[in-house]
Amino acid sequence: MTTMSVSGSCDPRFDAVIGLFEANLASGADVGASFAATIEGETVVDIWGGWADEARTRPWEADTLVNVYSTTKTMTALTALLLADRGELDFDAPVARYWPEFAANGKAAVKVGQLMAHSSGLSGWREPVTQEDLYDWDKATALLAAQAPFWEPGTAPGYHATTQGYLVGEVVRRITGRSLGTVFREEIAEPLGADFHIGMGPQHDARVADLIPPTAGVPADLGEPSPLLINVMTNPATNPLETRTRAWRAAEMPAVNGQGNARSIAQIHMLLANGGVANGKRLLSEAGCRKALEPQVEGVDLVLGMPARFGLGFGLAPMIPLPGPECIFWGGYGGSLIIIDMAARATYAFAMNRMGVTTIGDERGLGMAAAIWTSL
């Protein structure tokens, strides 16, 4: 097997990260990947290597992008946090204040914060939906507005794997008149010069790595499949090969189809780590950033079957090992990961193309992040 060296830069204090990264490529745990970390607004690690395709014909380059599944949710949450910080969005307000049709079927009291914290009871669609329906924003959101919750909103978390992006995204659209992907691009990604896309044009296709689907089976970090989990996984069926299509990339599915790399993920979330400032630009107040830490719901997740604790759009300790209590995180199906440590003013990001059998990140990204935070 051909091996490739690791490219990029790494603060000598954190050379252990390069060893872990190389070991993952050498073992085949990774085919192509990127890892980045920032501390106090400075990039201390930005590395990439391996291959962008399973046949190992395209090297993973500095500007390679990849679909990061649910790590996209953190970008959607950040967009909502930005609007809230400006006073345009109130997380304690009923969703129906912004989206009147949402009040149908007993949802008049559901709060925006419950959409952010996966506790609105809308973890999936009751009506049968196809992949093509997910590319139809108006249809996907209208179905959610019309349906009854699967459980009493606010009483328990139940991971809104795909629906969260439509739910939060439609609130953002009703407030701003623009799609979530557009607000994210114009208000966050472009001002920071960050290469992350929710709804991506064809000019970027040549840079996108192919996701390599995981071995079959229910993700290893989940419990016995519940009816709610089966609904999430089969309506419609999750197929990582769909991410290679132009239709997938062009659509806006703000919970699952973000395209980026570790550098752009770390760079964007530097905002939250550094009290609202990144690349010399202030986009949020410090208080607006810290809203993400406020616990909204905890308990055994009705979809994931594991203990969960959610703030506004992010997972909180102790869902995974984190360096301290002022940390927020989330990961994507297959292994992508972002950890934001507000106390250390640090971010740790991982994006890859070989998918593990996991829903919210795995030991590849977590191992490299821990190598840095344990040496700080």
Helices and strands as residue ranges (DSSP letters): E 7-10, G 12-14, H 15-27, E 32-39, E 42-50, E 66-67, H 72-85, H 95-98, G 100-106, H 112-116, H 131-134, H 137-146, H 163-176, H 180-184, I 185-189, H 190-192, E 197-198, G 202-207, H 227-234, G 240-244, H 246-250, E 258-260, H 262-273, E 277-278, E 281-282, H 286-290, G 291-293, E 297-300, E 307-310, E 315-316, E 327-331, E 337-341, E 346-352, H 363-373
